Structure formats: C-alpha cells, structure tokens
Amino acid sequence: MADEHWLRQAIALAAKCPPSDTAFSVGAVIVADGRVLATGYSRETDPHDHAEEAALSKLDQDLSGATVYSSLEPCGQRASRPVSCAELIIAARVPRVVYAWREPDTFVQPKGLRLLAEARVELVQLSHLAEAAAAPNAHLLLSATMSPMPLMTAGQLRELLETQAPTVLDVRWSLAAGADRDGYQAGHLPGAVFLDLDADLCGPPGPGGRHPLPEPDALRAVLRSAGVTRTGPVVVYDGGDMLAAARTWWTLRWAGVQDVRVLDGGFAAWQAEGGPVTAETSDVAASDFDVTPGGLPELDSAAAAALARTGTLLDVRTPERYRGETEPIDPVAGHIPAAVNAPAGDTMAPDHGFRAPGELAETYRRFDGEVGVYCGSGVTAARTALAMTAAGLDTPAVYIGSWSHWVADPARPVALGDE
C-alpha cells in the first residue's frame, strides 16, 4: 500500500496550489527507497509551474530508481513552455509513474501517458483516488469526465474491492461455446453478476452482423438489473483471452458508463493471484441507468470505407482471412478495400492478458492520423481498441458490424490478397 500512501501525499499538495481558472491544480512527490526526494505543486513559484516540473527542478541526482507520484497524468504537451512534464520525466530517466487521474481534454489533447508508455516507463493508476485528485479542479470540469486507464491487475482489483464497492461483471464466453454460465456457477469473484455477451450485450445476429449493438432499451434493462451506474466503477472480466471483456468494456463506454475497467488476464489471473472465489449467486440492487449512445467512436459501413481511403482502417483478423485465402465463419472471403492488416494476436502476452503498454504503443504508434478497426463481428476489434487505449493512444473508432456486416450486402466491394 506504499503507492497509495505517497499518492495521497501528492493529492494533498494540490491544496497548496494558488487558484487558477486556466490550469489544473496538481501535486507531485518523488520517492526512492522509501524516502521523499522532492515535492512540487502547480504554480509553486511561477504561474506556469507544473507539479512534476517543480519537483524535478529541485533535484540533481540519479533518478533511475525513483517513482514520480502525481495526482494527475503528467502532461504530454503544454502551451506555456516547450517541454512537457512527461518529457522531463523521461529525460530524468525516472522508470515509474503512479497517478490518480487521467488528464481531461479541457485545455489540450492529453498524450502524456502515450509518451511515457513509448519510453517504457511503468505506469500505475490508482483510479479509486481519481475523485480526490479531481476535487480541487471541480470548477474546471464543466463537461469533462474522468476516464481511468481501462486495465487493472488482479492486485489492483483486490485493493479496489477493499476500498470501494464496484459493480463486477463476469462475461466469460468463447466464440465456439458461447457464454460460460457453468463456469460462473462453479466459482466467480465475490459480488460478480453474470452477463451473456450474445444474449445480454449484443443484438440478434442478422443483416447487422453476427454481434451487432443491442437496442438501447434492451441494454438499459440489462445494465439496470446488473446494478451498473453511469459513474461506476464497473469492473469486467472474462476467462483471460480478453475478447468478451473488451467488447463489454467498449459497449458500456459507448452506452455512457464513464468508469469501466477490465481485469487484465481475466479469471485466470485472479486465481493465480489467490483472489477469493465464491459459488454464491450475487444479489445486487438495481440501478436507474439510462443508455446514452455515442460514448466511444463507431463506424458504419460507409464511414469504414471512407476511412480506409483517407486514414487508416485496420483489419485485425488473421493474415489468411484478410487475404481471402480462408474464411471459416462468414460467407465471403477477403477484406474491405484499402484496409491494412494488423493481426489482433500481436496485442496479447504469451500466457493471458495484454502485452505491456510500451509494447502495445510500439505496435500501433506507426499508424498516423485517424484510425479505425474491424474484425469478423466486432469482438476482436473491440479488444484492439482496448489495447490501444491501454497503451495511452487515442481510442480508435470501431466498425461494430465488421466483416459479417460488410458482406451482408453483395454490392459492397471485396478485396483479395494484399491489395
């Protein structure tokens, strides 16, 4: 719990910040070997000072074993000075950053996490402290919403369960066997509610694809009965391949849930961590949640075709399916013209869960400009969107209907090979 101790100190420092209507109030603490090396807070000695910058400016020593604790994600760009706090941290060779709150886009487009991930700095978010970190900035948050990093480890989930009562959703599922309700009944996380990806979180298969979005009214009823609220937090887990959990994350964020997190490595990671498991049916209070579509960007067929020409449309299926050499599920083989193949398997670690954020950033940062993703039916594409978000990159637009929707209209063009 040392991380929480030091991060709470950073959050407390934000109270010292001179008031501002044009900048966030942030506190930072730099720690090594259990000892505070320096502290800083916004506007400490100059109206343009940032917290991490103020703390780093007090040090002239090796920081290769230090951790920066900051109440807010370190900035990746700023108008007042040429070097961002993320760049200062990287230049100081600090290997680890712990923060509470992701930077809203109130003043600039946040990209500090992306820069740090690309530099292979370890990033840890204690999102249960985000509300406390945001409190000194309430007057600036007229329309901004908190969006914690979406992945959490089993250890982080155990800490969250000790301090909060998140809604926990078990969505174990596979393409071959469907919902794993038997697995849930045999044992699940305490308090978890089981949802069926096909029946509860997707619409009926048909012209809209194999896993279309559900009707908002139907989704509202499901999420209300599961106790989901707009502000969350909601934690989602599956068996470990991250497919159902990622699609659930995407659907909930699209529906307007602000704080949705995914257990990296799923139920397998929870068991490996020694987390408690129960077979008792969870009894949760219903919520008054209302679906507000549009919380995440999505593509229809026309927008996907246009993006393939003007930006980057990633086809995350296997190379063989992309080239049209085989098609085990859908009636037509091939891909959307001008789409780029980026197999989704590149996002996954050898056992379970995602690769490290820095590795994910290395995989996807080569795609410049606007990016969209599709797969066979919108499930694996959602996993890619989650991976890119976890890497600190912008969340790409997802073509939820994907290939199964594209080929439902024979008038849509189909490309073969590597064209």
LOKELO-467381 format. One record per residue (C-alpha): x, y, z. Coordinates in steps of 0.1 Angstrom, whole numbers, plus 2048, in hexadecimal, padded with zeros to 3 digits. Layout:
N
XYZ;...
This chain:
419
800800800;81E8177FE;8138247DC;7F28307EB;804841808;81B8557F2;80085D7D9;7E986A7F4;8068827FE;80788E7DA;7E28947DA;7E48A77FB;7FF8BE7EB;7E68C97D1;7D38DC7EC;7F18F47EE;7EE8FF7CA;7E59237C4;7C39247B4;7BF92578E;7A3925775;7BB91B759;7D08FE767;7CC8DF77D;7D78DD7A1;7EE8C07A4;8068B27BE;82589C7B9;83D8887CF;85D8777C4;8678597D9;8848417D9;88C8257F2;86E830808;87B85380B;86D8747FD;8868847E6;8718A27DC;84E8B07DA;83D8C97C4;81C8D87BB;80C8EC7A0;81691279F;82D90C7BC;8469287B4;839933792;816935782;82291C767;83190277E;8248DF77B;8268C879A;83E8AD78B;8548C977C;8568DB79E;8608BB7B0;87A8B0796;88A8D3795;8948CE7B9;8A98AF7B1;8CB8A97A1;8D18847A7;8CB862798;8A685B797;8A9838787;89A8287A6;8808437AD;85A8457A9;8478647A1;8258667B2;80D87F7A2;7E98877A9;7E488C783;7F287A765;81288D75C;80C8A573F;81789B71C;8158BE70D;8118E171B;80D90470D;821916727;842904724;8538F0708;85A8D071D;83E8BB72C;83F8AB74E;83E88873D;85D892729;86E89F749;86787E75B;87586A73D;89488173C;89A87B761;89985575B;87E850774;87282C76E;85082E77F;832845782;814840799;7F6857794;7D285B79E;7BF86D783;7C286D75D;7C589074E;7A489C73F;7A58AE71D;79A8CF72E;7B98E2722;7CD8CB70B;7CB8A96FC;7DA892716;7F787D70B;80E87A729;80685672F;80E84D70B;83085E70C;83984D72D;82D82B720;84182F700;860836716;858816729;85182874A;83C812761;819822765;80381B783;7E182B788;7D082A7AA;7AF83479B;79C8317BC;7AE8527C6;7A48647A6;7868757B6;79C8837D2;7B688F7B8;79B89F7A3;78A8B17C0;7A18D17C0;7998D479B;7738D179D;76E8F4790;7818EB770;76D8CB769;74E8DA75A;74A8BE741;7698A8746;765885753;77F86F764;78B85274F;7A283B762;7BB825750;7A6807746;7BC7EA751;7C37DF775;7D67C2784;7C87A979C;7DB7BA7B8;7CD7DC7AF;7AA7CD7AE;7AF7BE7D1;7B87E17DD;79A7F07CC;7837D77DC;7917E07FE;7898057FA;76B8067E3;74D7F17D8;7507F07B2;7377DE79C;7497BE791;73E7AD771;748789768;745786742;75876573C;75175A719;76074B6FA;75774C6D5;7557266D3;74171F6F3;7307416FA;72974D71E;73B73973A;71F73A753;72A719761;74C728769;73B74477B;72672D790;744718799;7577367A6;75A75C7A0;76677C7B1;7517857CF;73579C7C5;7397967A0;71A79678A;71A77F76B;71178E749;70E77B729;72178D70D;70A7806F2;6E9783703;6EE7A171A;7087B770A;7037B26E5;6E57B46CE;6D87956BB;6EE78A69E;6E279367C;6E87AD661;6F87C367B;7147A9680;71A78C698;71E7A36B7;70C7C36B0;7057DD6CB;6E67D66E0;6C87ED6DF;6CD8096FA;6AE7FF70D;6B87DB70F;6DB7E471A;6CD7FC734;6B87E1744;6D67C9745;6EE7E3755;6D47EF76E;6CE7CC77A;6F47C777E;6F77E6793;70B7FA77A;70D820780;71883C769;73684577F;740822788;759814790;7517F577C;76A7D877A;7677BE75E;77879D75B;77777E744;78B75E743;7AB76F739;7AC773713;79D797718;7847936FC;76379470E;7717AC729;77D7C470E;75D7C46FB;74A7CA71C;7617E7725;75B7F6703;7357F2704;733801727;74981F71E;7358246FE;715823713;72183F72A;73182D748;74F843751;76582C766;768809757;7877F475F;7927D1753;7A47B7767;7C37B0753;7C778B74F;7A378575B;79876A773;7B875676D;7CC77477A;7B5778798;7BA7537A1;7E075579C;7E07737B4;7CE75E7CE;7AF7747CD;7907687DF;7767547CB;75274C7D4;7367387C4;71B74C7D6;70375F7BF;7087847C1;6EB79A7CC;6EF7BE7C0;6D97DC7C2;6CA7E87A1;6D680A794;6C4826781;6DE826765;6D4835743;6E682C723;6F684A712;70483D6F1;72484D6E2;73C84B6FF;75683B6E9;75B8416C3;74C8276AC;74B822686;73081666F;73880664D;73A82763A;750837654;767819655;76B81962F;77383F630;78C83B64C;79E82063A;7A483961E;7AB858633;7BA84B653;7C3828660;7A980C663;7B97EE675;7AD7CB66D;7B77B868C;7AE795680;7C977B677;7DD781658;7CD763647;7AA77164C;7B5794642;7C3787621;7A477261B;7B775161B;79F743634;77F74D645;773735660;75474A66B;746763653;73975B630;75177161D;777772620;78D79161C;78F7B462C;7837D7628;7967E860C;7B47FD619;7B27EE63C;7D47E664D;7D97C465D;7E47C7682;7DD7A5692;7CE7A86B5;7E478C6C2;8007A66C3;7EF7B66E1;7F07976F8;80A78B711;81676670E;80075A72A;7E2770732;7DA79572F;7EA7B171C;80E7B9715;81D7D6728;8107F971F;832803710;8327E46F9;80E7EC6EE;81780F6E7;8358036D2;81D7ED6BE;8038086B6;81482A6B6;81F825692;7FB82B687;7F8851684;7D9866682;7B6859686;7B483368D;79781B68C;7967F5692;7817D8687;7827B268A;769797682;74C7A2698;7587BF6AE;7657AB6CC;78A7A86C4;78A7CC6B7;77E7D76D9;79B7C56E8;7B37D86D2;7A17F96DB;7A77F0700;7CB7E86FA;7D28096E8;7C081C704;7D480971F;7F481470C;7EB838710;7E083D6EC;7C084B6E0;7A38336E0;79D8296BC;77A8296AC;76C8056AA;7587F868D;7427E26A4;7317D0687;7537C8678;7587AF65D;73879C665;7247BC65E;7397C6640;7327A662D;70D7A7635;70A7BF618;7177AF5F7;71A7D25E8;7377DA5FF;7597D55EF;7717B95FC;7977BA5F9;7AD79B5F8;7D27955FE;7E77B160C;7D67CD5F7;
